[in-house]
Amino acid sequence: MRSKRIGQYSELWQLTGLFPKYAREAAVTLADVRAISINLRSWYFKSGMFLSDQGRDAYFDYQRALNEVLKKMALSPTTPLEEPTYEYLRSLGSEFRTALVWDVGTRKHSELRREDHEVK
């Protein structure tokens, strides 16, 4: 299962790259948020069966957050996100990726600190 997940999660990891913590390339707009939500949905119906329970929960949390932003903002699709909204989506995207790396075991942490890294 691990090897299958790594192949599928690679694409998913790239899709979440819209919200990096460092080295942002450009302002993220509502159109960008809509596009990532659609791309994630497409991935889910192609490869979502490989998600663990924790990964699936993180996926749905991220999709809910993306859609909350789209519903609450009555602005032009080209309007850049405000910093608190960007940070909210960036943080949830990071939690999503953390769930993915736990699924495939590509990062190892001390068992003493493991509970600090589990997605809640």
VMD Tcl script that builds the backbone (N, CA, C; Angstrom):
set m [mol new atoms 360]
animate dup $m
set s [atomselect $m all]
$s set {name element resname resid chain x y z} {
  {N N MET 1 A 0.832 -1.190 0.000}
  {CA C MET 1 A 0.000 0.000 0.000}
  {C C MET 1 A 0.879 1.257 0.000}
  {N N ARG 2 A 1.984 1.195 0.755}
  {CA C ARG 2 A 2.869 2.363 0.838}
  {C C ARG 2 A 3.362 2.787 -0.540}
  {N N SER 3 A 3.818 1.847 -1.339}
  {CA C SER 3 A 4.351 2.210 -2.656}
  {C C SER 3 A 3.255 2.772 -3.559}
  {N N LYS 4 A 2.043 2.248 -3.457}
  {CA C LYS 4 A 0.933 2.786 -4.246}
  {C C LYS 4 A 0.593 4.200 -3.788}
  {N N ARG 5 A 0.589 4.408 -2.478}
  {CA C ARG 5 A 0.284 5.741 -1.954}
  {C C ARG 5 A 1.330 6.763 -2.386}
  {N N ILE 6 A 2.590 6.393 -2.329}
  {CA C ILE 6 A 3.635 7.348 -2.713}
  {C C ILE 6 A 3.396 7.832 -4.139}
  {N N GLY 7 A 3.071 6.940 -5.036}
  {CA C GLY 7 A 2.799 7.332 -6.417}
  {C C GLY 7 A 1.612 8.267 -6.537}
  {N N GLN 8 A 0.568 7.975 -5.817}
  {CA C GLN 8 A -0.644 8.803 -5.882}
  {C C GLN 8 A -0.482 10.115 -5.123}
  {N N TYR 9 A 0.198 10.072 -4.001}
  {CA C TYR 9 A 0.341 11.262 -3.167}
  {C C TYR 9 A 1.280 12.297 -3.787}
  {N N SER 10 A 2.174 11.860 -4.649}
  {CA C SER 10 A 3.078 12.805 -5.306}
  {C C SER 10 A 2.293 13.878 -6.057}
  {N N GLU 11 A 1.296 13.463 -6.803}
  {CA C GLU 11 A 0.453 14.421 -7.527}
  {C C GLU 11 A -0.323 15.309 -6.556}
  {N N LEU 12 A -0.847 14.701 -5.522}
  {CA C LEU 12 A -1.620 15.435 -4.526}
  {C C LEU 12 A -0.750 16.480 -3.833}
  {N N TRP 13 A 0.466 16.119 -3.495}
  {CA C TRP 13 A 1.411 17.032 -2.854}
  {C C TRP 13 A 1.609 18.275 -3.733}
  {N N GLN 14 A 1.792 18.061 -5.019}
  {CA C GLN 14 A 1.989 19.186 -5.943}
  {C C GLN 14 A 0.766 20.092 -6.005}
  {N N LEU 15 A -0.416 19.519 -5.956}
  {CA C LEU 15 A -1.636 20.325 -6.016}
  {C C LEU 15 A -1.755 21.278 -4.833}
  {N N THR 16 A -1.201 20.905 -3.686}
  {CA C THR 16 A -1.298 21.761 -2.507}
  {C C THR 16 A -0.215 22.835 -2.472}
  {N N GLY 17 A 0.595 22.913 -3.499}
  {CA C GLY 17 A 1.696 23.877 -3.550}
  {C C GLY 17 A 1.282 25.320 -3.772}
  {N N LEU 18 A 0.002 25.580 -3.911}
  {CA C LEU 18 A -0.481 26.944 -4.111}
  {C C LEU 18 A -0.226 27.822 -2.890}
  {N N PHE 19 A -0.112 27.205 -1.718}
  {CA C PHE 19 A 0.022 27.953 -0.474}
  {C C PHE 19 A 1.327 27.618 0.260}
  {N N PRO 20 A 2.475 28.043 -0.286}
  {CA C PRO 20 A 3.723 27.774 0.424}
  {C C PRO 20 A 3.908 28.734 1.602}
  {N N LYS 21 A 4.664 28.293 2.579}
  {CA C LYS 21 A 4.977 29.168 3.712}
  {C C LYS 21 A 6.020 30.201 3.299}
  {N N TYR 22 A 6.949 29.771 2.485}
  {CA C TYR 22 A 8.041 30.649 2.052}
  {C C TYR 22 A 8.063 30.760 0.534}
  {N N ALA 23 A 8.652 31.828 0.060}
  {CA C ALA 23 A 8.890 32.058 -1.378}
  {C C ALA 23 A 7.610 32.028 -2.209}
  {N N ARG 24 A 6.624 32.781 -1.773}
  {CA C ARG 24 A 5.398 32.899 -2.563}
  {C C ARG 24 A 5.741 33.534 -3.905}
  {N N GLU 25 A 5.138 33.024 -4.946}
  {CA C GLU 25 A 5.419 33.548 -6.276}
  {C C GLU 25 A 4.520 34.716 -6.655}
  {N N ALA 26 A 3.263 34.659 -6.265}
  {CA C ALA 26 A 2.313 35.707 -6.645}
  {C C ALA 26 A 1.148 35.699 -5.665}
  {N N ALA 27 A 0.335 36.722 -5.767}
  {CA C ALA 27 A -0.862 36.780 -4.932}
  {C C ALA 27 A -1.812 35.658 -5.348}
  {N N VAL 28 A -2.418 35.002 -4.385}
  {CA C VAL 28 A -3.390 33.947 -4.645}
  {C C VAL 28 A -4.765 34.599 -4.715}
  {N N THR 29 A -5.516 34.268 -5.751}
  {CA C THR 29 A -6.831 34.859 -5.961}
  {C C THR 29 A -7.932 33.832 -5.700}
  {N N LEU 30 A -9.164 34.329 -5.671}
  {CA C LEU 30 A -10.296 33.410 -5.522}
  {C C LEU 30 A -10.367 32.423 -6.681}
  {N N ALA 31 A -9.993 32.859 -7.864}
  {CA C ALA 31 A -9.965 31.947 -9.011}
  {C C ALA 31 A -8.976 30.806 -8.766}
  {N N ASP 32 A -7.837 31.126 -8.135}
  {CA C ASP 32 A -6.854 30.098 -7.802}
  {C C ASP 32 A -7.417 29.108 -6.786}
  {N N VAL 33 A -8.139 29.637 -5.790}
  {CA C VAL 33 A -8.738 28.777 -4.757}
  {C C VAL 33 A -9.753 27.837 -5.403}
  {N N ARG 34 A -10.551 28.361 -6.294}
  {CA C ARG 34 A -11.538 27.512 -6.985}
  {C C ARG 34 A -10.834 26.435 -7.804}
  {N N ALA 35 A -9.766 26.816 -8.489}
  {CA C ALA 35 A -9.043 25.855 -9.322}
  {C C ALA 35 A -8.431 24.732 -8.480}
  {N N ILE 36 A -7.836 25.065 -7.339}
  {CA C ILE 36 A -7.241 24.004 -6.514}
  {C C ILE 36 A -8.330 23.089 -5.976}
  {N N SER 37 A -9.471 23.638 -5.596}
  {CA C SER 37 A -10.555 22.803 -5.099}
  {C C SER 37 A -11.032 21.829 -6.177}
  {N N ILE 38 A -11.174 22.306 -7.386}
  {CA C ILE 38 A -11.590 21.450 -8.505}
  {C C ILE 38 A -10.533 20.394 -8.805}
  {N N ASN 39 A -9.261 20.791 -8.807}
  {CA C ASN 39 A -8.188 19.833 -9.082}
  {C C ASN 39 A -8.089 18.768 -7.995}
  {N N LEU 40 A -8.288 19.186 -6.739}
  {CA C LEU 40 A -8.284 18.209 -5.651}
  {C C LEU 40 A -9.447 17.237 -5.793}
  {N N ARG 41 A -10.611 17.758 -6.164}
  {CA C ARG 41 A -11.779 16.885 -6.363}
  {C C ARG 41 A -11.501 15.869 -7.474}
  {N N SER 42 A -10.910 16.326 -8.561}
  {CA C SER 42 A -10.574 15.413 -9.662}
  {C C SER 42 A -9.615 14.325 -9.186}
  {N N TRP 43 A -8.608 14.726 -8.409}
  {CA C TRP 43 A -7.674 13.740 -7.867}
  {C C TRP 43 A -8.416 12.748 -6.977}
  {N N TYR 44 A -9.285 13.242 -6.126}
  {CA C TYR 44 A -9.987 12.391 -5.171}
  {C C TYR 44 A -10.774 11.292 -5.884}
  {N N PHE 45 A -11.459 11.642 -6.955}
  {CA C PHE 45 A -12.270 10.638 -7.643}
  {C C PHE 45 A -11.446 9.732 -8.550}
  {N N LYS 46 A -10.173 10.045 -8.711}
  {CA C LYS 46 A -9.268 9.171 -9.440}
  {C C LYS 46 A -8.469 8.289 -8.479}
  {N N SER 47 A -8.022 8.877 -7.346}
  {CA C SER 47 A -7.076 8.179 -6.476}
  {C C SER 47 A -7.408 8.238 -4.994}
  {N N GLY 48 A -8.531 8.797 -4.621}
  {CA C GLY 48 A -8.879 8.967 -3.216}
  {C C GLY 48 A -8.981 7.687 -2.432}
  {N N MET 49 A -9.145 6.563 -3.118}
  {CA C MET 49 A -9.255 5.280 -2.417}
  {C C MET 49 A -7.966 4.917 -1.689}
  {N N PHE 50 A -6.868 5.599 -2.014}
  {CA C PHE 50 A -5.598 5.301 -1.357}
  {C C PHE 50 A -5.412 6.066 -0.053}
  {N N LEU 51 A -6.288 7.020 0.234}
  {CA C LEU 51 A -6.170 7.793 1.469}
  {C C LEU 51 A -6.490 6.937 2.687}
  {N N SER 52 A -5.711 7.117 3.732}
  {CA C SER 52 A -6.031 6.491 5.010}
  {C C SER 52 A -7.190 7.275 5.630}
  {N N ASP 53 A -7.695 6.795 6.756}
  {CA C ASP 53 A -8.749 7.541 7.445}
  {C C ASP 53 A -8.251 8.937 7.817}
  {N N GLN 54 A -7.044 9.020 8.340}
  {CA C GLN 54 A -6.469 10.307 8.733}
  {C C GLN 54 A -6.260 11.198 7.506}
  {N N GLY 55 A -5.763 10.634 6.427}
  {CA C GLY 55 A -5.566 11.399 5.200}
  {C C GLY 55 A -6.875 11.878 4.610}
  {N N ARG 56 A -7.879 11.020 4.641}
  {CA C ARG 56 A -9.198 11.393 4.118}
  {C C ARG 56 A -9.802 12.532 4.936}
  {N N ASP 57 A -9.686 12.430 6.261}
  {CA C ASP 57 A -10.209 13.493 7.121}
  {C C ASP 57 A -9.507 14.821 6.834}
  {N N ALA 58 A -8.198 14.780 6.672}
  {CA C ALA 58 A -7.445 16.004 6.369}
  {C C ALA 58 A -7.825 16.548 4.996}
  {N N TYR 59 A -8.053 15.661 4.025}
  {CA C TYR 59 A -8.492 16.088 2.700}
  {C C TYR 59 A -9.823 16.839 2.797}
  {N N PHE 60 A -10.792 16.256 3.502}
  {CA C PHE 60 A -12.102 16.897 3.605}
  {C C PHE 60 A -12.040 18.199 4.414}
  {N N ASP 61 A -11.198 18.251 5.429}
  {CA C ASP 61 A -11.024 19.505 6.174}
  {C C ASP 61 A -10.501 20.601 5.240}
  {N N TYR 62 A -9.549 20.237 4.397}
  {CA C TYR 62 A -8.966 21.206 3.465}
  {C C TYR 62 A -9.995 21.647 2.427}
  {N N GLN 63 A -10.720 20.706 1.875}
  {CA C GLN 63 A -11.760 21.057 0.892}
  {C C GLN 63 A -12.835 21.945 1.519}
  {N N ARG 64 A -13.241 21.629 2.749}
  {CA C ARG 64 A -14.237 22.474 3.430}
  {C C ARG 64 A -13.717 23.896 3.594}
  {N N ALA 65 A -12.466 24.036 3.983}
  {CA C ALA 65 A -11.878 25.364 4.174}
  {C C ALA 65 A -11.822 26.133 2.857}
  {N N LEU 66 A -11.410 25.474 1.796}
  {CA C LEU 66 A -11.367 26.132 0.484}
  {C C LEU 66 A -12.758 26.614 0.089}
  {N N ASN 67 A -13.746 25.776 0.299}
  {CA C ASN 67 A -15.103 26.135 -0.085}
  {C C ASN 67 A -15.713 27.191 0.828}
  {N N GLU 68 A -15.349 27.192 2.101}
  {CA C GLU 68 A -15.790 28.260 3.007}
  {C C GLU 68 A -15.299 29.617 2.519}
  {N N VAL 69 A -14.053 29.660 2.112}
  {CA C VAL 69 A -13.480 30.914 1.617}
  {C C VAL 69 A -14.226 31.365 0.367}
  {N N LEU 70 A -14.490 30.438 -0.533}
  {CA C LEU 70 A -15.192 30.795 -1.766}
  {C C LEU 70 A -16.607 31.291 -1.491}
  {N N LYS 71 A -17.295 30.709 -0.523}
  {CA C LYS 71 A -18.668 31.106 -0.216}
  {C C LYS 71 A -18.742 32.446 0.501}
  {N N LYS 72 A -17.781 32.729 1.360}
  {CA C LYS 72 A -17.834 33.932 2.181}
  {C C LYS 72 A -17.345 35.180 1.463}
  {N N MET 73 A -16.630 34.993 0.397}
  {CA C MET 73 A -16.040 36.148 -0.277}
  {C C MET 73 A -16.844 36.490 -1.526}
  {N N ALA 74 A -17.476 37.643 -1.479}
  {CA C ALA 74 A -18.274 38.107 -2.621}
  {C C ALA 74 A -17.455 39.100 -3.436}
  {N N LEU 75 A -16.250 38.724 -3.733}
  {CA C LEU 75 A -15.344 39.606 -4.461}
  {C C LEU 75 A -15.097 39.069 -5.870}
  {N N SER 76 A -14.420 39.847 -6.638}
  {CA C SER 76 A -14.031 39.435 -7.981}
  {C C SER 76 A -13.086 38.227 -7.895}
  {N N PRO 77 A -13.176 37.321 -8.858}
  {CA C PRO 77 A -12.270 36.156 -8.847}
  {C C PRO 77 A -10.789 36.538 -8.900}
  {N N THR 78 A -10.493 37.750 -9.345}
  {CA C THR 78 A -9.093 38.160 -9.447}
  {C C THR 78 A -8.594 38.896 -8.203}
  {N N THR 79 A -9.455 39.040 -7.201}
  {CA C THR 79 A -9.059 39.706 -5.967}
  {C C THR 79 A -8.109 38.806 -5.171}
  {N N PRO 80 A -6.947 39.332 -4.791}
  {CA C PRO 80 A -6.022 38.528 -3.974}
  {C C PRO 80 A -6.607 38.247 -2.595}
  {N N LEU 81 A -6.262 37.101 -2.044}
  {CA C LEU 81 A -6.686 36.760 -0.686}
  {C C LEU 81 A -5.982 37.677 0.316}
  {N N GLU 82 A -6.695 38.004 1.376}
  {CA C GLU 82 A -6.068 38.753 2.459}
  {C C GLU 82 A -5.154 37.812 3.231}
  {N N GLU 83 A -4.170 38.373 3.925}
  {CA C GLU 83 A -3.165 37.574 4.620}
  {C C GLU 83 A -3.756 36.561 5.606}
  {N N PRO 84 A -4.734 36.930 6.459}
  {CA C PRO 84 A -5.274 35.918 7.391}
  {C C PRO 84 A -5.930 34.738 6.664}
  {N N THR 85 A -6.590 35.004 5.557}
  {CA C THR 85 A -7.223 33.934 4.790}
  {C C THR 85 A -6.168 33.051 4.145}
  {N N TYR 86 A -5.137 33.680 3.569}
  {CA C TYR 86 A -4.028 32.920 2.982}
  {C C TYR 86 A -3.408 32.007 4.044}
  {N N GLU 87 A -3.117 32.575 5.211}
  {CA C GLU 87 A -2.461 31.810 6.270}
  {C C GLU 87 A -3.339 30.658 6.752}
  {N N TYR 88 A -4.635 30.882 6.847}
  {CA C TYR 88 A -5.577 29.828 7.236}
  {C C TYR 88 A -5.501 28.659 6.248}
  {N N LEU 89 A -5.551 28.958 4.955}
  {CA C LEU 89 A -5.498 27.898 3.945}
  {C C LEU 89 A -4.115 27.264 3.876}
  {N N ARG 90 A -3.071 28.061 4.081}
  {CA C ARG 90 A -1.716 27.523 4.076}
  {C C ARG 90 A -1.540 26.530 5.222}
  {N N SER 91 A -2.038 26.899 6.392}
  {CA C SER 91 A -1.908 26.054 7.564}
  {C C SER 91 A -2.653 24.723 7.386}
  {N N LEU 92 A -3.877 24.777 6.867}
  {CA C LEU 92 A -4.628 23.537 6.636}
  {C C LEU 92 A -3.979 22.679 5.548}
  {N N GLY 93 A -3.407 23.325 4.537}
  {CA C GLY 93 A -2.682 22.578 3.509}
  {C C GLY 93 A -1.475 21.871 4.103}
  {N N SER 94 A -0.802 22.537 5.014}
  {CA C SER 94 A 0.341 21.930 5.699}
  {C C SER 94 A -0.101 20.736 6.537}
  {N N GLU 95 A -1.215 20.869 7.252}
  {CA C GLU 95 A -1.735 19.745 8.031}
  {C C GLU 95 A -2.115 18.573 7.114}
  {N N PHE 96 A -2.655 18.884 5.968}
  {CA C PHE 96 A -3.010 17.855 4.993}
  {C C PHE 96 A -1.760 17.106 4.542}
  {N N ARG 97 A -0.719 17.856 4.182}
  {CA C ARG 97 A 0.526 17.211 3.747}
  {C C ARG 97 A 1.153 16.392 4.869}
  {N N THR 98 A 1.025 16.878 6.104}
  {CA C THR 98 A 1.545 16.124 7.245}
  {C C THR 98 A 0.842 14.775 7.364}
  {N N ALA 99 A -0.472 14.768 7.165}
  {CA C ALA 99 A -1.208 13.497 7.181}
  {C C ALA 99 A -0.700 12.562 6.089}
  {N N LEU 100 A -0.375 13.126 4.935}
  {CA C LEU 100 A 0.124 12.299 3.834}
  {C C LEU 100 A 1.475 11.684 4.160}
  {N N VAL 101 A 2.375 12.469 4.738}
  {CA C VAL 101 A 3.697 11.906 5.027}
  {C C VAL 101 A 3.626 10.856 6.128}
  {N N TRP 102 A 2.680 11.002 7.062}
  {CA C TRP 102 A 2.498 9.953 8.057}
  {C C TRP 102 A 1.976 8.685 7.397}
  {N N ASP 103 A 1.102 8.830 6.408}
  {CA C ASP 103 A 0.573 7.663 5.696}
  {C C ASP 103 A 1.685 6.842 5.051}
  {N N VAL 104 A 2.629 7.516 4.441}
  {CA C VAL 104 A 3.664 6.793 3.693}
  {C C VAL 104 A 4.968 6.646 4.467}
  {N N GLY 105 A 5.048 7.263 5.645}
  {CA C GLY 105 A 6.231 7.089 6.485}
  {C C GLY 105 A 7.490 7.713 5.927}
  {N N THR 106 A 7.356 8.828 5.202}
  {CA C THR 106 A 8.546 9.453 4.628}
  {C C THR 106 A 9.261 10.377 5.598}
  {N N ARG 107 A 8.670 10.633 6.743}
  {CA C ARG 107 A 9.331 11.405 7.797}
  {C C ARG 107 A 9.255 10.595 9.083}
  {N N LYS 108 A 10.322 10.602 9.778}
  {CA C LYS 108 A 10.368 9.881 11.055}
  {C C LYS 108 A 10.604 10.877 12.179}
  {N N HIS 109 A 9.879 10.694 13.253}
  {CA C HIS 109 A 10.028 11.516 14.441}
  {C C HIS 109 A 10.181 10.602 15.642}
  {N N SER 110 A 10.704 11.151 16.673}
  {CA C SER 110 A 10.796 10.419 17.925}
  {C C SER 110 A 9.402 10.008 18.368}
  {N N GLU 111 A 9.265 8.810 18.861}
  {CA C GLU 111 A 7.972 8.360 19.374}
  {C C GLU 111 A 7.505 9.242 20.530}
  {N N LEU 112 A 8.441 9.856 21.234}
  {CA C LEU 112 A 8.086 10.746 22.328}
  {C C LEU 112 A 7.381 11.996 21.828}
  {N N ARG 113 A 7.657 12.395 20.585}
  {CA C ARG 113 A 7.062 13.598 20.027}
  {C C ARG 113 A 5.998 13.305 18.983}
  {N N ARG 114 A 5.714 12.082 18.688}
  {CA C ARG 114 A 4.779 11.717 17.633}
  {C C ARG 114 A 3.417 12.385 17.808}
  {N N GLU 115 A 2.914 12.422 19.040}
  {CA C GLU 115 A 1.587 13.017 19.246}
  {C C GLU 115 A 1.579 14.491 18.890}
  {N N ASP 116 A 2.724 15.158 18.912}
  {CA C ASP 116 A 2.798 16.568 18.523}
  {C C ASP 116 A 2.571 16.759 17.028}
  {N N HIS 117 A 2.753 15.714 16.237}
  {CA C HIS 117 A 2.676 15.830 14.780}
  {C C HIS 117 A 1.435 15.196 14.181}
  {N N GLU 118 A 0.629 14.605 14.995}
  {CA C GLU 118 A -0.585 13.980 14.453}
  {C C GLU 118 A -1.603 15.050 14.101}
  {N N VAL 119 A -2.255 14.872 12.958}
  {CA C VAL 119 A -3.289 15.793 12.527}
  {C C VAL 119 A -4.527 15.542 13.356}
  {N N LYS 120 A -5.089 16.581 13.866}
  {CA C LYS 120 A -6.277 16.442 14.707}
  {C C LYS 120 A -7.504 16.840 13.947}
}
mol reanalyze $m
mol bondsrecalc $m
mol representation Tube
mol addrep $m
